[in-house]
């Protein structure tokens, strides 16, 4: 189902709680899926680390760096600015 989505970025306000936990749960499920498909644990961990990301500093840091967008522009394509992430 998620094979067409190259990366999943998780966040909450500061990425110190909910976003980090949710990313961990998804990463654990992906590792299990990869190992059941025949990958070694190390291969699965490496693959998942490149796919499941956590936004450094959460949405608070994002808005401090990039500013807030008006409600009318939300949901439009991302402008291509870099996205800092921490590995799991």
N, CA, C and O atoms as a printed pandas DataFrame, in Angstrom:
     atom_number atom_name residue_name chain_id  residue_number  x_coord  y_coord  z_coord
0              1         N          UNK        A               1    0.806   -1.185    0.000
1              2        CA          UNK        A               1    0.000    0.000    0.000
2              3         C          UNK        A               1    0.860    1.266    0.000
3              4         O          UNK        A               1    0.545    2.210   -0.724
4              5         N          UNK        A               2    1.925    1.313    0.781
5              6        CA          UNK        A               2    2.757    2.505    0.858
6              7         C          UNK        A               2    3.978    2.441   -0.058
7              8         O          UNK        A               2    4.872    3.280    0.052
8              9         N          UNK        A               3    4.028    1.470   -0.951
9             10        CA          UNK        A               3    5.207    1.314   -1.803
10            11         C          UNK        A               3    5.402    2.487   -2.750
11            12         O          UNK        A               3    6.516    2.705   -3.224
12            13         N          UNK        A               4    4.356    3.246   -3.038
13            14        CA          UNK        A               4    4.486    4.391   -3.934
14            15         C          UNK        A               4    4.830    5.678   -3.194
15            16         O          UNK        A               4    5.034    6.715   -3.826
16            17         N          UNK        A               5    4.897    5.627   -1.873
17            18        CA          UNK        A               5    5.233    6.802   -1.071
18            19         C          UNK        A               5    6.684    6.650   -0.608
19            20         O          UNK        A               5    6.980    5.795    0.227
20            21         N          UNK        A               6    7.597    7.482   -1.150
21            22        CA          UNK        A               6    9.019    7.287   -0.851
22            23         C          UNK        A               6    9.417    7.645    0.575
23            24         O          UNK        A               6   10.318    7.017    1.132
24            25         N          UNK        A               7    8.765    8.643    1.183
25            26        CA          UNK        A               7    9.133    9.056    2.531
26            27         C          UNK        A               7    7.885    9.439    3.320
27            28         O          UNK        A               7    6.924    9.975    2.769
28            29         N          UNK        A               8    7.919    9.152    4.623
29            30        CA          UNK        A               8    6.859    9.556    5.544
30            31         C          UNK        A               8    7.500   10.443    6.603
31            32         O          UNK        A               8    8.399    9.999    7.317
32            33         N          UNK        A               9    7.054   11.682    6.713
33            34        CA          UNK        A               9    7.595   12.598    7.717
34            35         C          UNK        A               9    6.564   12.783    8.828
35            36         O          UNK        A               9    5.419   13.156    8.572
36            37         N          UNK        A              10    6.982   12.519   10.049
37            38        CA          UNK        A              10    6.099   12.649   11.210
38            39         C          UNK        A              10    6.506   13.879   12.008
39            40         O          UNK        A              10    7.677   14.254   12.049
40            41         N          UNK        A              11    5.510   14.503   12.642
41            42        CA          UNK        A              11    5.790   15.642   13.504
42            43         C          UNK        A              11    4.643   15.831   14.479
43            44         O          UNK        A              11    3.547   15.298   14.302
44            45         N          UNK        A              12    4.928   16.599   15.504
45            46        CA          UNK        A              12    3.904   17.153   16.374
46            47         C          UNK        A              12    4.380   18.579   16.637
47            48         O          UNK        A              12    5.123   19.121   15.819
48            49         N          UNK        A              13    3.996   19.192   17.707
49            50        CA          UNK        A              13    4.446   20.568   17.933
50            51         C          UNK        A              13    5.961   20.684   18.016
51            52         O          UNK        A              13    6.545   21.585   17.414
52            53         N          UNK        A              14    6.607   19.784   18.756
53            54        CA          UNK        A              14    8.057   19.875   18.933
54            55         C          UNK        A              14    8.792   18.600   18.514
55            56         O          UNK        A              14   10.020   18.552   18.589
56            57         N          UNK        A              15    8.079   17.586   18.083
57            58        CA          UNK        A              15    8.645   16.274   17.716
58            59         C          UNK        A              15    9.417   15.638   18.864
59            60         O          UNK        A              15   10.438   14.984   18.652
60            61         N          UNK        A              16    8.926   15.831   20.061
61            62        CA          UNK        A              16    9.531   15.196   21.236
62            63         C          UNK        A              16    8.598   14.179   21.865
63            64         O          UNK        A              16    8.969   13.540   22.849
64            65         N          UNK        A              17    7.410   14.013   21.333
65            66        CA          UNK        A              17    6.434   13.118   21.947
66            67         C          UNK        A              17    5.633   12.350   20.923
67            68         O          UNK        A              17    6.060   11.299   20.446
68            69         N          UNK        A              18    4.463   12.881   20.585
69            70        CA          UNK        A              18    3.531   12.167   19.705
70            71         C          UNK        A              18    4.133   11.836   18.344
71            72         O          UNK        A              18    4.007   10.704   17.875
72            73         N          UNK        A              19    4.786   12.808   17.703
73            74        CA          UNK        A              19    5.361   12.561   16.373
74            75         C          UNK        A              19    6.422   11.473   16.405
75            76         O          UNK        A              19    6.473   10.614   15.525
76            77         N          UNK        A              20    7.260   11.518   17.415
77            78        CA          UNK        A              20    8.323   10.527   17.565
78            79         C          UNK        A              20    7.750    9.134   17.830
79            80         O          UNK        A              20    8.201    8.151   17.243
80            81         N          UNK        A              21    6.761    9.056   18.709
81            82        CA          UNK        A              21    6.136    7.752   19.001
82            83         C          UNK        A              21    5.447    7.180   17.766
83            84         O          UNK        A              21    5.602    5.997   17.463
84            85         N          UNK        A              22    4.689    8.009   17.053
85            86        CA          UNK        A              22    3.988    7.533   15.858
86            87         C          UNK        A              22    4.980    7.043   14.808
87            88         O          UNK        A              22    4.753    6.014   14.170
88            89         N          UNK        A              23    6.072    7.771   14.626
89            90        CA          UNK        A              23    7.100    7.350   13.665
90            91         C          UNK        A              23    7.700    6.007   14.077
91            92         O          UNK        A              23    7.959    5.150   13.232
92            93         N          UNK        A              24    7.919    5.832   15.370
93            94        CA          UNK        A              24    8.461    4.565   15.866
94            95         C          UNK        A              24    7.521    3.397   15.619
95            96         O          UNK        A              24    7.956    2.314   15.227
96            97         N          UNK        A              25    6.230    3.617   15.847
97            98        CA          UNK        A              25    5.248    2.547   15.611
98            99         C          UNK        A              25    5.224    2.149   14.133
99           100         O          UNK        A              25    5.209    0.963   13.806
100          101         N          UNK        A              26    5.220    3.137   13.252
101          102        CA          UNK        A              26    5.203    2.848   11.815
102          103         C          UNK        A              26    6.509    2.167   11.406
103          104         O          UNK        A              26    6.493    1.208   10.635
104          105         N          UNK        A              27    7.630    2.656   11.917
105          106        CA          UNK        A              27    8.921    2.052   11.589
106          107         C          UNK        A              27    8.962    0.592   12.033
107          108         O          UNK        A              27    9.430   -0.264   11.283
108          109         N          UNK        A              28    8.481    0.296   13.235
109          110        CA          UNK        A              28    8.446   -1.088   13.716
110          111         C          UNK        A              28    7.609   -1.974   12.796
111          112         O          UNK        A              28    7.993   -3.103   12.491
112          113         N          UNK        A              29    6.467   -1.456   12.361
113          114        CA          UNK        A              29    5.601   -2.228   11.458
114          115         C          UNK        A              29    6.281   -2.453   10.117
115          116         O          UNK        A              29    6.169   -3.536    9.541
116          117         N          UNK        A              30    6.990   -1.436    9.609
117          118        CA          UNK        A              30    7.700   -1.580    8.333
118          119         C          UNK        A              30    8.837   -2.592    8.442
119          120         O          UNK        A              30    9.046   -3.400    7.538
120          121         N          UNK        A              31    9.571   -2.543    9.555
121          122        CA          UNK        A              31   10.662   -3.511    9.752
122          123         C          UNK        A              31   10.095   -4.924    9.762
123          124         O          UNK        A              31   10.646   -5.820    9.123
124          125         N          UNK        A              32    9.006   -5.127   10.480
125          126        CA          UNK        A              32    8.364   -6.444   10.533
126          127         C          UNK        A              32    7.933   -6.884    9.139
127          128         O          UNK        A              32    8.125   -8.040    8.762
128          129         N          UNK        A              33    7.351   -5.964    8.376
129          130        CA          UNK        A              33    6.905   -6.272    7.016
130          131         C          UNK        A              33    8.093   -6.678    6.131
131          132         O          UNK        A              33    8.009   -7.647    5.377
132          133         N          UNK        A              34    9.198   -5.929    6.230
133          134        CA          UNK        A              34   10.382   -6.235    5.414
134          135         C          UNK        A              34   11.010   -7.579    5.793
135          136         O          UNK        A              34   11.407   -8.355    4.924
136          137         N          UNK        A              35   11.096   -7.843    7.103
137          138        CA          UNK        A              35   11.703   -9.110    7.525
138          139         C          UNK        A              35   10.820  -10.303    7.154
139          140         O          UNK        A              35   11.329  -11.372    6.819
140          141         N          UNK        A              36    9.507  -10.123    7.213
141          142        CA          UNK        A              36    8.606  -11.202    6.791
142          143         C          UNK        A              36    8.703  -11.450    5.288
143          144         O          UNK        A              36    8.410  -12.548    4.815
144          145         N          UNK        A              37    9.114  -10.429    4.543
145          146        CA          UNK        A              37    9.270  -10.571    3.091
146          147         C          UNK        A              37   10.639  -11.141    2.723
147          148         O          UNK        A              37   10.932  -11.347    1.545
148          149         N          UNK        A              38   11.486  -11.399    3.744
149          150        CA          UNK        A              38   12.762  -12.047    3.481
150          151         C          UNK        A              38   13.999  -11.205    3.695
151          152         O          UNK        A              38   15.109  -11.716    3.545
152          153         N          UNK        A              39   13.856   -9.942    4.038
153          154        CA          UNK        A              39   15.017   -9.083    4.287
154          155         C          UNK        A              39   15.602   -9.407    5.658
155          156         O          UNK        A              39   14.891   -9.843    6.564
156          157         N          UNK        A              40   16.907   -9.187    5.794
157          158        CA          UNK        A              40   17.521   -9.352    7.113
158          159         C          UNK        A              40   17.099   -8.173    7.989
159          160         O          UNK        A              40   16.607   -7.160    7.490
160          161         N          UNK        A              41   17.292   -8.316    9.277
161          162        CA          UNK        A              41   16.943   -7.240   10.210
162          163         C          UNK        A              41   17.713   -5.963    9.859
163          164         O          UNK        A              41   17.138   -4.875    9.862
164          165         N          UNK        A              42   19.008   -6.090    9.557
165          166        CA          UNK        A              42   19.826   -4.918    9.213
166          167         C          UNK        A              42   19.336   -4.247    7.931
167          168         O          UNK        A              42   19.265   -3.020    7.856
168          169         N          UNK        A              43   19.002   -5.048    6.928
169          170        CA          UNK        A              43   18.485   -4.491    5.678
170          171         C          UNK        A              43   17.165   -3.766    5.919
171          172         O          UNK        A              43   16.933   -2.679    5.389
172          173         N          UNK        A              44   16.308   -4.380    6.722
173          174        CA          UNK        A              44   15.007   -3.780    7.018
174          175         C          UNK        A              44   15.181   -2.457    7.756
175          176         O          UNK        A              44   14.531   -1.468    7.416
176          177         N          UNK        A              45   16.049   -2.432    8.761
177          178        CA          UNK        A              45   16.299   -1.210    9.533
178          179         C          UNK        A              45   16.830   -0.098    8.631
179          180         O          UNK        A              45   16.410    1.053    8.747
180          181         N          UNK        A              46   17.747   -0.439    7.740
181          182        CA          UNK        A              46   18.339    0.558    6.845
182          183         C          UNK        A              46   17.285    1.121    5.894
183          184         O          UNK        A              46   17.225    2.331    5.674
184          185         N          UNK        A              47   16.474    0.260    5.343
185          186        CA          UNK        A              47   15.427    0.686    4.419
186          187         C          UNK        A              47   14.424    1.603    5.113
187          188         O          UNK        A              47   14.036    2.638    4.570
188          189         N          UNK        A              48   14.016    1.220    6.299
189          190        CA          UNK        A              48   13.023    1.989    7.044
190          191         C          UNK        A              48   13.600    3.335    7.482
191          192         O          UNK        A              48   12.888    4.340    7.465
192          193         N          UNK        A              49   14.870    3.375    7.871
193          194        CA          UNK        A              49   15.497    4.629    8.303
194          195         C          UNK        A              49   15.512    5.664    7.184
195          196         O          UNK        A              49   15.531    6.865    7.455
196          197         N          UNK        A              50   15.504    5.219    5.946
197          198        CA          UNK        A              50   15.484    6.135    4.808
198          199         C          UNK        A              50   14.063    6.538    4.435
199          200         O          UNK        A              50   13.876    7.483    3.669
200          201         N          UNK        A              51   13.061    5.845    4.959
201          202        CA          UNK        A              51   11.674    6.098    4.579
202          203         C          UNK        A              51   10.870    6.817    5.659
203          204         O          UNK        A              51   10.017    7.644    5.338
204          205         N          UNK        A              52   11.125    6.520    6.918
205          206        CA          UNK        A              52   10.356    7.104    8.021
206          207         C          UNK        A              52   11.208    8.178    8.692
207          208         O          UNK        A              52   12.263    7.885    9.254
208          209         N          UNK        A              53   10.741    9.422    8.628
209          210        CA          UNK        A              53   11.498   10.566    9.133
210          211         C          UNK        A              53   10.708   11.308   10.198
211          212         O          UNK        A              53    9.484   11.197   10.272
212          213         N          UNK        A              54   11.430   12.074   11.029
213          214        CA          UNK        A              54   10.805   12.909   12.048
214          215         C          UNK        A              54   11.267   14.334   11.805
215          216         O          UNK        A              54   12.468   14.585   11.700
216          217         N          UNK        A              55   10.341   15.262   11.715
217          218        CA          UNK        A              55   10.663   16.670   11.483
218          219         C          UNK        A              55   11.369   17.234   12.706
219          220         O          UNK        A              55   10.785   17.290   13.788
220          221         N          UNK        A              56   12.622   17.654   12.544
221          222        CA          UNK        A              56   13.413   18.185   13.644
222          223         C          UNK        A              56   12.756   19.436   14.215
223          224         O          UNK        A              56   12.510   20.397   13.487
224          225         N          UNK        A              57   12.476   19.428   15.497
225          226        CA          UNK        A              57   11.875   20.574   16.153
226          227         C          UNK        A              57   10.373   20.705   15.964
227          228         O          UNK        A              57    9.749   21.610   16.517
228          229         N          UNK        A              58    9.795   19.805   15.184
229          230        CA          UNK        A              58    8.355   19.798   14.980
230          231         C          UNK        A              58    7.849   20.977   14.166
231          232         O          UNK        A              58    8.622   21.697   13.532
232          233         N          UNK        A              59    6.553   21.155   14.196
233          234        CA          UNK        A              59    5.916   22.204   13.408
234          235         C          UNK        A              59    6.288   23.584   13.935
235          236         O          UNK        A              59    6.276   24.558   13.182
236          237         N          UNK        A              60    6.616   23.678   15.210
237          238        CA          UNK        A              60    7.038   24.961   15.780
238          239         C          UNK        A              60    8.314   25.433   15.090
239          240         O          UNK        A              60    8.382   26.578   14.642
240          241         N          UNK        A              61    9.325   24.571   14.997
241          242        CA          UNK        A              61   10.574   24.936   14.331
242          243         C          UNK        A              61   10.360   25.201   12.848
243          244         O          UNK        A              61   10.991   26.090   12.275
244          245         N          UNK        A              62    9.472   24.431   12.226
245          246        CA          UNK        A              62    9.184   24.645   10.800
246          247         C          UNK        A              62    8.640   26.057   10.572
247          248         O          UNK        A              62    9.107   26.771    9.683
248          249         N          UNK        A              63    7.648   26.457   11.382
249          250        CA          UNK        A              63    7.056   27.780   11.178
250          251         C          UNK        A              63    8.030   28.897   11.541
251          252         O          UNK        A              63    7.973   29.972   10.944
252          253         N          UNK        A              64    8.925   28.669   12.510
253          254        CA          UNK        A              64    9.943   29.675   12.830
254          255         C          UNK        A              64   10.901   29.869   11.663
255          256         O          UNK        A              64   11.355   30.985   11.409
256          257         N          UNK        A              65   11.207   28.790   10.955
257          258        CA          UNK        A              65   12.138   28.854    9.831
258          259         C          UNK        A              65   11.465   29.322    8.549
259          260         O          UNK        A              65   12.012   30.154    7.826
260          261         N          UNK        A              66   10.292   28.794    8.269
261          262        CA          UNK        A              66    9.665   29.016    6.966
262          263         C          UNK        A              66    8.435   29.914    7.019
263          264         O          UNK        A              66    7.894   30.272    5.973
264          265         N          UNK        A              67    7.986   30.283    8.208
265          266        CA          UNK        A              67    6.815   31.136    8.337
266          267         C          UNK        A              67    5.518   30.353    8.242
267          268         O          UNK        A              67    5.492   29.198    7.815
268          269         N          UNK        A              68    4.454   31.004    8.647
269          270        CA          UNK        A              68    3.131   30.381    8.568
270          271         C          UNK        A              68    2.534   30.672    7.205
271          272         O          UNK        A              68    2.757   31.739    6.632
272          273         N          UNK        A              69    1.782   29.727    6.695
273          274        CA          UNK        A              69    1.098   29.910    5.416
274          275         C          UNK        A              69   -0.372   30.202    5.698
275          276         O          UNK        A              69   -0.962   29.627    6.613
276          277         N          UNK        A              70   -0.951   31.087    4.915
277          278        CA          UNK        A              70   -2.384   31.349    5.086
278          279         C          UNK        A              70   -3.191   30.075    4.859
279          280         O          UNK        A              70   -2.773   29.201    4.101
280          281         N          UNK        A              71   -4.325   29.969    5.502
281          282        CA          UNK        A              71   -5.170   28.780    5.414
282          283         C          UNK        A              71   -5.531   28.471    3.960
283          284         O          UNK        A              71   -5.687   27.305    3.597
284          285         N          UNK        A              72   -5.664   29.502    3.131
285          286        CA          UNK        A              72   -6.047   29.295    1.733
286          287         C          UNK        A              72   -4.969   28.555    0.935
287          288         O          UNK        A              72   -5.277   27.904   -0.063
288          289         N          UNK        A              73   -3.718   28.650    1.367
289          290        CA          UNK        A              73   -2.634   28.019    0.604
290          291         C          UNK        A              73   -2.285   26.625    1.113
291          292         O          UNK        A              73   -1.483   25.931    0.489
292          293         N          UNK        A              74   -2.858   26.208    2.212
293          294        CA          UNK        A              74   -2.545   24.886    2.762
294          295         C          UNK        A              74   -3.050   23.802    1.828
295          296         O          UNK        A              74   -4.113   23.926    1.220
296          297         N          UNK        A              75   -2.274   22.748    1.726
297          298        CA          UNK        A              75   -2.633   21.649    0.848
298          299         C          UNK        A              75   -2.082   21.806   -0.554
299          300         O          UNK        A              75   -2.207   20.899   -1.377
300          301         N          UNK        A              76   -1.473   22.947   -0.836
301          302        CA          UNK        A              76   -0.850   23.143   -2.140
302          303         C          UNK        A              76    0.531   22.512   -2.132
303          304         O          UNK        A              76    1.054   22.151   -1.077
304          305         N          UNK        A              77    1.109   22.383   -3.293
305          306        CA          UNK        A              77    2.409   21.724   -3.438
306          307         C          UNK        A              77    3.477   22.415   -2.599
307          308         O          UNK        A              77    3.472   23.638   -2.454
308          309         N          UNK        A              78    4.384   21.626   -2.052
309          310        CA          UNK        A              78    5.507   22.109   -1.256
310          311         C          UNK        A              78    6.443   22.894   -2.156
311          312         O          UNK        A              78    6.605   22.535   -3.323
312          313         N          UNK        A              79    7.064   23.951   -1.655
313          314        CA          UNK        A              79    7.889   24.826   -2.484
314          315         C          UNK        A              79    9.308   24.307   -2.707
315          316         O          UNK        A              79   10.086   24.956   -3.406
316          317         N          UNK        A              80    9.664   23.175   -2.143
317          318        CA          UNK        A              80   10.965   22.570   -2.399
318          319         C          UNK        A              80   12.064   22.963   -1.441
319          320         O          UNK        A              80   13.209   22.556   -1.639
320          321         N          UNK        A              81   11.767   23.745   -0.401
321          322        CA          UNK        A              81   12.793   24.084    0.584
322          323         C          UNK        A              81   13.213   22.823    1.324
323          324         O          UNK        A              81   12.446   21.863    1.407
324          325         N          UNK        A              82   14.426   22.823    1.862
325          326        CA          UNK        A              82   14.932   21.646    2.545
326          327         C          UNK        A              82   14.092   21.314    3.773
327          328         O          UNK        A              82   13.498   22.191    4.400
328          329         N          UNK        A              83   14.059   20.042    4.094
329          330        CA          UNK        A              83   13.310   19.546    5.237
330          331         C          UNK        A              83   14.285   18.810    6.138
331          332         O          UNK        A              83   14.774   17.740    5.774
332          333         N          UNK        A              84   14.576   19.364    7.306
333          334        CA          UNK        A              84   15.482   18.719    8.240
334          335         C          UNK        A              84   14.756   17.574    8.931
335          336         O          UNK        A              84   13.605   17.715    9.344
336          337         N          UNK        A              85   15.422   16.463    9.051
337          338        CA          UNK        A              85   14.823   15.300    9.710
338          339         C          UNK        A              85   15.880   14.588   10.537
339          340         O          UNK        A              85   17.072   14.660   10.242
340          341         N          UNK        A              86   15.427   13.906   11.569
341          342        CA          UNK        A              86   16.339   13.104   12.371
342          343         C          UNK        A              86   16.055   11.634   12.090
343          344         O          UNK        A              86   14.895   11.249   11.943
344          345         N          UNK        A              87   17.091   10.809   12.013
345          346        CA          UNK        A              87   16.850    9.380   11.782
346          347         C          UNK        A              87   16.262    8.729   13.022
347          348         O          UNK        A              87   16.439    9.219   14.137
348          349         N          UNK        A              88   15.563    7.624   12.817
349          350        CA          UNK        A              88   14.995    6.897   13.953
350          351         C          UNK        A              88   16.074    6.125   14.662
351          352         O          UNK        A              88   15.799    5.444   15.650
